[in-house]
Amino acid sequence: MILFAPNITGPLFQVAAAGGEPVTITKVKPPQTSHQFPAFLPDGRHFVFLVQDATGNSGIYTSTLDSGESARIMTADTGAAYAPPGYLVFVRDGT
């Protein structure tokens, strides 16, 4: 499965690695403006992504391929990535 953000604003999409029709996987809820930088977690079902909103309150969220629901993890300025053996690396306040 491949996750991607086709636009500067809007939700994330998924498409099978073998190809096919892209399907929306996240829902942008106001004041959110975009979902960007998706990254899978080790189980291959969960992923993290950056949510930007109109109030400047960006954050890292998590969701699964099986659910349209997402949950905020933390405030951050950029997307996050998993680093073994169990770290989530991200930038906040330039650090």
Beta strands, then each sheet from edge to edge (+ up, - down):
strand 1: 2-4
strand 2: 13-15
strand 3: 23-24
strand 4: 32-40
strand 5: 46-53
strand 6: 59-64
strand 7: 70-75
strand 8: 81-83
strand 9: 87-89
sheet 1: 1+ 2- 3+
sheet 2: 4+ 5- 6+ 7-
sheet 3: 8+ 9-
end
